[in-house]
Amino acid sequence: MNKRQKLILHWSLYFIIGVIALVALATLTEFGKDPAARNDDGSIAGLTNILDRSVTEGMKRFNFTDVSESAGIVFQHFPATRESLLPEDMGSGVAWGDYDNDGNVDLFLVNFKGSINSQGTENILGRHALYQNQGDDTFVNVTEKVGLTAQSFGLAAAWGDYDNDDDLDLYISNYGANSLYRNDGDAGFVDVSQPAGIADTGFGAGIAWGDFNRDGLIDIYVCNYVEFINDSSKKGVMQQQYATEIPFTINPSSYDAAANRLYKNNGDGTFTDVAKLAGVDNIDGRSLVAAWFDFDADGFQDLYIANDISSNGVYHNQGDGTFADIGASSLAADYRGAMGLAVGDYDNDDDLDLFVTHWLAQENALFRNNTSLNWKDDKGNKKIFFIDEAEIMGLGQISLKTVGWSTSFTDFDNDGLLDLWVVNGNTLQQEQDNSKLQPQQMHLFRQQQDGGFYQVADYAGVGINQPFVGRGGAQADYNNDGKMDLAIVRYGETPLLLRNTAKSENNNWIKFRLRQTGKNTRALGARIKIKTAELWQIAEIGSQGLYLSQNDTDIHFGLGNHTVVDEVTITWADAKTKHYKNISINQTIKLTHTPKY
């Protein structure tokens, strides 16, 4: 079945589900009860119950074990008393990156040092932490050793080699001035924020490294959330957010949106903000995260921005340093409370799709990319448009009761189908103790062939099936066993390091580690396409939009029971292409390319 036929089928299924739902409402609704009346969580029982999904025994294949303690991860997020202030409630992120180039991915945990009103004494302030991977399932805290001891009201972190010296530098966004740390190898990290011209002040949020102008000098997009005003007179004032009453000081609608930054790398250690000139400052969006990925496979990274209580930003790279706002025509610029983004080709049709997490009673979105249909607009250009298929794929109504944050696609069981995880955590306070937020269980979705996604967190281990107040999270195969693991920040608590301990069931895998010499050393924007039998899979390096967090940039593919990768095509970041055949499985392949920009 080709993609056009699938599209027709999907719309037909929407129609059939709608008819069934109406019949069910007509026959099952209690006499005298309004069938459109909403439940407390915003759902409509007559419509949502019919979409419930049952998990069979055969789907219960995932298992994760929290090994944070045995691995040596000792960390406390936000060691202070919550005071119902928006910057404090946003939580913090986590970033995976091999800062010392030893082949073992390391872990950086962002911390929010304390209350923005009462910071306490220096010895109890929350500190960021860099944990060096020892390659034996343990980590060592090297924060002081490498000079990353500065404390801040930290939100996000992201690794990127901005100076092309082949080691990863680190950018941290803060409530307050942001920080760029240059990696000087054995000499540790040096704060170069001010001379680099990148110490943006304000309410920083998500960070995305990419090479938007394809010059081999990686640039950075920085989201700014709102123009927060710390006004003590507003403490105790209640406001409506959608249909819920919450404190004025944690309602993003109380504050104006803040403009974002696109810092163009000048190649001399400095950056210039070109967001307005490029058309991506997104001044009306309360931005939380952004993702660089090539919507239409034209070789230039496009930009998607997740905005809270604002329309999302969808920008097509014109290849001349500017972007076109295609939000309306893309059908993907919806107005909800967007928090996190996941990018991946979940339907294996040769274009990258998008998953978006949202606030309570709004349903998460699964935007299927239809660009590979090659439809044309009225000017003869390839039409870029997405269709939200969350409901039909099992990802819609299940999210009505949760607030979703960090998220990503990955193949947890190596069966060749992308699965999905979502960190949840409420923004509503506990009634009995307003200094605490309401915990929620995270979601772990297994994709079934031709059947959509099924929530299996209840059967995947204690670390995952227990509720907590989640925010940041990211994935990596930190122990190099071919199975993807998770690190998750729990608000005000210790983090989770969830090792994937599921049985392989004879499924195989392959990983790719791409490097370029001289420019864009981590090959951001490069695409990998592999074929096993009749199955094609694709991935793009750096295409992620996790909430305040960053995945490892190694690319992992599950292969099912295939014992060889028949074909591999690498489209490097400079658009040069390389082909390989008959690649052995269950290994990490490192490929190096000398780019010509």
C-alpha positions in Angstrom: 0.0 0.0 0.0 1.5 3.3 -1.0 1.3 6.5 1.1 -1.5 8.1 -0.8 -3.6 5.0 -0.2 -2.7 5.0 3.4 -3.8 8.6 3.7 -7.2 7.8 2.2 -7.5 4.8 4.5 -6.6 6.9 7.6 -9.3 9.5 6.8 -11.8 6.7 6.2 -11.0 5.3 9.6 -11.5 8.7 11.2 -15.0 8.8 9.6 -15.8 5.2 10.7 -14.6 5.9 14.3 -16.8 9.1 14.4 -19.8 7.1 13.2 -19.2 4.4 15.8 -18.8 6.9 18.5 -22.1 8.6 17.7 -23.9 5.3 17.6 -22.3 4.3 21.0 -23.4 7.6 22.5 -26.9 7.2 21.2 -27.3 3.6 22.5 -25.2 3.6 25.7 -25.8 7.0 27.2 -27.9 7.2 30.3 -31.3 8.8 29.7 -31.3 12.5 30.6 -27.5 12.8 30.8 -25.8 15.2 28.3 -23.6 13.1 26.2 -21.3 16.0 25.6 -20.8 16.7 29.3 -17.1 16.7 30.2 -15.6 14.7 33.0 -13.4 16.4 35.6 -10.3 15.7 33.5 -11.8 17.3 30.4 -12.6 14.0 28.6 -15.9 13.0 27.1 -16.5 9.5 28.2 -18.8 8.5 25.3 -16.1 9.5 22.9 -12.9 8.4 24.7 -13.9 5.1 26.2 -14.5 3.7 22.7 -10.8 4.4 21.9 -9.4 2.6 24.9 -6.7 0.0 24.1 -6.0 -3.3 25.8 -2.5 -4.5 26.3 -1.9 -8.2 25.6 0.7 -10.4 27.2 2.8 -10.3 24.0 3.1 -6.6 24.3 4.7 -6.7 27.8 8.2 -6.9 26.6 9.9 -3.8 28.1 11.7 -3.8 31.4 13.7 -1.1 33.0 15.7 -1.0 36.3 16.6 2.1 38.2 20.3 1.8 38.7 21.1 5.4 39.7 22.3 4.5 43.1 24.5 1.5 42.1 25.8 3.6 39.1 27.0 6.3 41.5 24.5 9.1 40.6 24.1 11.2 43.7 22.1 14.3 42.9 19.2 16.4 44.4 17.2 18.6 42.1 16.0 22.0 43.5 16.9 21.6 47.2 14.5 24.3 48.4 10.9 24.8 49.3 8.6 25.5 46.4 7.0 29.0 46.5 4.5 28.8 43.5 6.7 30.8 41.1 6.8 29.9 37.4 10.6 29.8 37.0 10.9 27.3 39.8 8.1 25.0 38.6 9.6 24.5 35.1 12.1 21.9 36.4 15.4 21.2 34.7 16.9 18.9 32.1 19.6 16.4 31.4 22.1 16.1 28.5 24.0 13.1 27.3 27.3 13.7 25.5 30.8 12.2 25.3 32.7 15.2 26.5 36.1 13.3 26.8 35.8 11.3 23.5 36.4 7.9 25.2 33.5 6.3 23.5 31.4 6.2 26.6 28.6 8.8 26.7 28.6 11.0 29.8 25.7 12.5 31.7 25.1 16.2 32.7 22.4 17.0 35.1 21.1 20.6 35.3 20.0 22.0 38.6 17.9 25.0 39.8 20.0 26.2 42.7 17.2 27.3 45.0 14.3 29.6 45.4 14.5 32.8 43.4 13.4 34.7 46.5 15.4 33.0 49.2 18.5 31.3 48.0 19.7 30.1 51.4 23.4 29.5 52.2 26.0 28.5 49.7 26.6 25.0 51.0 23.0 23.9 50.4 22.5 25.4 47.0 21.7 23.0 44.2 24.7 22.4 41.8 24.9 21.1 38.3 26.6 17.8 38.0 28.8 16.2 35.3 29.1 12.4 35.6 31.9 10.7 33.7 30.9 7.3 32.3 33.5 4.7 33.5 32.5 2.1 30.9 31.6 -0.4 33.6 28.0 0.7 34.4 29.3 3.3 36.9 29.8 7.0 36.8 32.1 9.4 38.6 31.2 13.0 39.5 33.9 15.2 37.8 32.1 18.5 38.2 34.7 20.2 40.3 37.6 18.5 38.4 36.5 20.0 35.1 35.5 23.4 36.4 31.7 23.4 36.1 31.0 24.5 39.6 29.1 27.7 38.9 25.6 27.6 40.3 22.6 29.0 38.5 18.8 28.8 38.2 19.4 26.2 35.5 16.8 24.9 33.1 18.3 23.3 29.9 21.7 22.0 28.7 23.0 20.9 25.3 26.4 19.8 24.1 27.8 21.0 20.8 31.3 21.5 19.3 31.0 25.2 18.3 34.7 25.8 17.8 35.3 22.6 15.7 38.2 21.4 17.9 36.6 17.9 18.1 35.4 18.0 21.7 32.0 18.9 23.0 31.3 22.3 24.5 28.3 23.0 26.8 25.5 25.6 26.8 23.2 26.0 29.8 20.1 28.1 29.7 19.0 29.8 33.0 16.5 32.0 34.6 19.0 34.8 34.3 22.1 35.0 32.1 22.8 31.8 30.0 26.3 30.2 30.0 28.6 28.8 27.3 31.4 26.6 28.5 34.3 25.9 26.1 35.8 22.4 26.5 39.6 22.8 26.7 40.3 19.1 27.1 42.4 18.2 30.1 42.3 21.9 31.2 38.6 21.6 31.8 35.8 24.0 30.8 36.1 27.7 30.6 33.1 30.1 30.7 33.2 32.1 27.5 29.6 33.4 27.6 30.5 37.1 27.6 33.2 37.2 25.0 31.2 34.9 22.8 28.2 37.3 22.9 25.8 34.5 23.9 25.0 35.3 27.6 21.4 36.1 26.9 19.5 37.3 30.0 15.9 36.5 30.7 13.9 33.3 31.1 15.8 30.8 29.0 14.3 27.5 28.1 15.1 24.9 25.4 18.4 24.8 23.4 18.9 23.4 19.9 22.3 23.2 18.2 22.2 23.0 14.4 23.9 24.3 11.2 21.0 26.2 9.6 23.1 28.0 6.9 25.2 24.8 6.2 28.6 26.5 6.5 30.1 23.9 8.9 29.9 26.3 11.9 27.2 25.1 14.2 24.7 27.7 15.4 22.3 27.6 18.4 18.7 28.4 18.8 17.7 29.5 22.3 14.1 29.6 23.4 12.9 32.3 25.8 9.7 31.6 27.7 8.0 34.7 29.1 8.8 38.1 30.5 8.4 37.0 34.1 7.9 39.7 36.7 8.6 38.6 40.3 5.9 40.6 42.0 5.2 39.6 45.6 1.9 41.4 45.5 0.6 38.7 43.2 1.3 35.9 45.6 -2.0 34.2 46.6 -3.9 35.7 43.6 -5.7 33.0 41.7 -6.4 32.9 38.0 -8.0 30.7 35.4 -5.8 28.6 33.1 -8.2 27.0 30.6 -10.9 25.6 33.0 -8.5 25.3 36.0 -7.9 27.8 38.8 -4.2 28.2 39.6 -2.0 30.8 41.2 -1.3 33.9 39.1 2.4 33.4 39.6 2.6 30.0 37.9 0.2 30.8 35.0 2.2 31.6 31.8 -0.8 33.6 30.5 0.0 36.1 33.2 3.1 37.2 31.4 4.0 38.4 27.9 5.9 36.2 25.5 9.6 36.7 25.1 11.5 36.7 21.8 13.8 33.8 21.0 17.5 34.0 19.8 19.2 32.4 16.8 22.9 32.8 17.4 24.8 32.5 14.2 28.3 31.2 14.6 30.8 33.7 13.3 33.7 31.2 13.2 35.9 33.3 15.5 34.5 32.3 18.9 31.7 34.8 18.7 28.0 34.6 17.8 25.5 37.1 16.4 21.8 37.0 17.1 20.1 36.8 13.7 16.7 35.5 14.8 14.8 38.6 13.7 16.6 38.9 10.4 16.1 35.2 9.7 12.4 35.5 10.6 12.4 33.1 13.5 12.4 35.3 16.6 8.8 34.0 17.2 7.9 37.1 19.4 4.4 35.9 20.1 5.3 32.4 21.2 5.9 31.4 24.8 8.6 29.0 23.7 9.8 26.0 25.6 11.7 23.9 23.2 12.8 23.8 19.5 13.9 21.1 17.1 16.0 21.4 14.0 15.0 18.8 11.3 14.7 18.8 7.6 10.9 18.7 6.9 11.2 18.0 3.1 14.7 16.5 2.7 16.0 19.4 0.7 19.3 19.4 2.6 18.6 22.4 4.9 17.5 22.1 8.5 14.0 23.5 9.2 12.8 24.7 12.6 9.8 23.7 14.7 9.1 25.5 18.0 6.9 24.2 20.8 5.0 27.2 22.4 3.0 27.2 25.5 -0.5 28.8 25.2 0.6 30.1 21.8 0.6 28.8 18.3 3.6 26.6 17.6 6.2 27.9 15.1 6.8 26.0 11.8 9.6 27.5 9.7 10.9 26.3 6.4 14.6 27.0 5.7 14.9 28.9 2.4 18.6 28.1 2.0 19.6 31.8 2.0 19.8 32.4 5.7 16.1 33.1 6.1 13.0 31.1 6.9 9.4 31.1 5.7 6.6 30.8 8.3 4.5 27.9 7.0 2.5 27.4 10.1 -0.9 27.7 8.6 -0.2 25.6 5.4 1.7 22.9 7.4 -1.4 22.2 9.6 1.1 21.7 12.5 1.0 25.1 14.2 -1.7 24.3 16.6 -2.6 26.5 19.6 -2.2 24.4 22.7 0.2 24.2 25.7 3.1 22.5 24.0 6.0 21.3 26.1 8.2 18.7 24.4 9.0 17.4 20.9 10.0 14.0 19.5 11.2 13.6 15.9 11.4 10.3 14.1 10.0 8.4 11.1 7.6 6.3 13.1 5.8 4.9 10.0 9.0 4.2 8.0 7.8 6.2 5.0 11.0 8.2 4.4 10.1 11.4 6.1 10.5 12.6 9.7 7.3 12.9 11.8 6.7 14.9 15.0 5.2 14.1 18.4 4.2 17.0 20.7 3.4 16.8 24.4 0.7 19.1 25.9 -0.9 20.3 29.1 -4.0 18.7 30.8 -7.1 17.9 28.7 -5.5 18.9 25.4 -4.2 15.5 24.1 -0.7 15.0 22.8 -0.3 15.3 19.0 1.3 13.0 16.5 1.9 14.9 13.3 2.5 12.5 10.5 4.7 14.1 7.8 3.2 13.8 4.3 5.9 15.5 2.4 7.0 12.3 0.7 3.7 12.2 -1.1 5.3 14.8 -3.4 2.1 16.8 -3.7 2.6 20.3 -5.2 1.3 23.7 -4.1 -0.2 26.3 -6.6 3.4 27.4 -7.4 4.6 24.0 -8.2 6.7 23.6 -5.0 6.6 20.5 -2.9 3.8 20.8 -0.4 4.9 20.4 3.3 2.0 19.4 5.5 1.4 17.2 8.5 -1.7 15.4 9.8 -2.4 14.8 13.5 -2.9 11.1 14.0 -2.5 10.9 17.7 -6.1 9.6 18.3 -6.1 6.9 15.7 -2.6 5.7 16.8 -3.4 5.4 20.5 -1.6 8.6 21.7 -4.5 11.0 22.0 -7.1 10.4 24.7 -4.7 8.5 27.0 -2.9 11.9 27.6 -6.0 13.8 28.6 -5.2 13.4 32.3 -1.5 14.2 32.1 0.9 17.0 31.5 3.6 15.8 29.1 7.2 17.1 29.1 10.3 15.4 27.7 9.7 12.8 25.1 11.5 10.9 22.3 11.1 8.1 19.8 13.4 5.1 20.0 13.3 1.3 19.4 13.4 -0.2 22.9 13.0 -3.8 21.9 15.0 -3.6 18.6 12.1 -4.9 16.5 12.5 -2.3 13.8 9.6 -0.1 15.0 10.0 3.1 16.8 8.6 3.2 20.3 7.9 6.3 22.4 8.4 7.5 25.9 6.8 10.6 27.7 7.8 12.1 31.0 4.7 13.4 32.8 4.3 15.6 35.8 1.5 18.0 36.9 1.8 21.7 37.2 -1.1 21.7 39.7 -0.3 21.9 43.4 -1.3 19.2 45.9 -4.4 20.3 47.8 -3.0 19.2 51.2 0.4 20.8 50.6 0.8 23.7 48.2 4.6 23.4 48.4 4.4 20.2 46.3 3.2 19.4 42.9 1.0 16.5 41.9 2.9 13.4 40.6 2.0 11.5 37.5 3.1 8.2 36.0 5.2 8.5 32.9 4.1 6.9 29.6 5.9 4.2 27.8 4.5 3.2 24.4 5.3 0.1 22.4 4.5 0.3 18.7 2.7 -2.6 17.2 3.0 -3.3 13.5 -0.1 -1.8 11.8 -1.6 -1.3 15.2 -0.4 2.0 16.6 1.0 2.6 20.1 0.1 0.8 23.4 0.9 2.2 26.9 2.9 -0.5 28.7 4.6 1.4 31.6 2.5 -0.5 34.1 4.5 -3.7 33.1 7.9 -2.2 32.6 9.5 -2.0 36.1 9.2 0.0 39.3 11.2 3.0 38.2 8.7 3.6 35.4 5.4 2.6 36.8 5.5 4.7 39.9 4.2 8.3 39.7 6.6 11.3 40.2 6.8 14.9 39.1 8.7 14.6 35.9 10.2 17.3 33.7 13.5 16.7 31.8 14.6 13.3 30.3 16.9 11.9 27.6 18.0 8.6 26.1 21.3 7.0 25.3 22.8 3.5 25.2 25.1 4.4 28.0 26.5 0.9 28.6 26.9 0.1 24.9 24.8 -3.1 25.0 22.6 -2.1 22.0 19.6 -1.3 24.2 18.4 2.3 24.7 18.4 3.6 28.3 16.8 6.6 30.0 17.9 9.4 32.4 15.0 11.4 33.9 14.9 14.4 36.2 12.4 14.2 38.9 11.4 17.7 40.2 12.8 18.2 43.7 14.0 14.7 44.0 16.8 12.4 42.9 17.0 11.5 39.2 16.2 8.1 37.6 18.8 6.2 35.6 16.8 3.6 33.9 18.8 0.8 32.4 17.0 -1.2 29.7 17.0 -4.8 31.0 14.5 -6.3 28.6 15.3 -9.6 27.0 16.4 -9.3 23.4 14.2 -12.0 22.0 16.8 -12.5 19.3 16.3 -9.0 17.9 19.4 -7.3 16.6 20.6 -3.7 16.3 23.2 -1.4 14.8 24.5 2.1 15.9 26.2 4.8 13.9 28.7 7.4 15.2 29.3 10.0 12.5 32.2 12.5 12.6 33.3 15.2 10.3 36.8 16.6 10.2 37.4 20.3 10.6 33.8 21.6 10.4 30.5 20.5 12.1 32.5 17.7 13.8 29.3 15.9 15.1 27.7 16.0 11.6 24.5 17.7 12.8 21.9 17.5 10.1 23.4 14.4 8.4 20.9 11.6 7.5 21.3 7.9 7.8 19.1 5.5 5.8 19.3 1.8 6.2 17.6 -1.2 4.5 17.0 -4.6 6.0 15.0 -6.9 3.6 12.1 -4.7 2.5 12.2 -2.3 5.5 13.8 1.1 5.2 14.5 3.3 8.2 15.9 6.8 8.4 17.2 9.1 11.1 18.8 12.6 11.2 21.6 13.5 13.6 20.6 16.2 16.1 16.9 16.2 15.2 15.4 16.2 18.7 13.3 18.6 20.8 13.2 17.1 24.2 12.1 19.2 27.1 15.2 21.1 28.3 17.3 18.0 27.5 19.4 16.3 24.9 19.8 12.7 23.6 23.1 11.2 22.7 23.8 11.9 19.0 24.8 8.3 18.2 22.0 6.9 15.9 20.5 3.6 16.9 18.4 1.3 14.8 16.6 -1.9 15.8 16.8 -4.6 13.2 14.4 -7.3 14.3 15.7 -10.8 13.5 17.6 -9.6 10.4 21.3 -10.7 10.5 22.7 -8.2 8.1 22.1 -4.6 7.1 21.7 -4.8 3.3 22.2 -1.2 2.4 23.3 2.0 4.2 23.1 5.5 2.7 24.8 8.4 4.5 23.9 11.9 3.4 26.4 14.0 5.2 25.8 17.5 6.5 27.5 19.0 3.4 25.0 17.1 1.2 27.6 14.6 0.0 26.4 11.0 -0.2 28.1 7.7 0.6 26.7 4.1 0.1 27.6 0.9 1.9 26.3 -2.7 1.6 26.2 -5.9 3.7 27.0 -4.4 7.1 27.4 -6.7 10.1 25.0 -6.2 13.0 25.2 -5.7 16.7 28.0 -3.1 16.5 28.7 0.6 16.6 30.1 1.8 13.3 32.2 5.0 13.4 32.3 6.8 10.0 34.4 9.9 9.3 34.0 12.4 6.5 35.9 15.4 5.4 33.3 17.9 4.4 33.4 20.5 1.6 31.1 23.5 2.3 
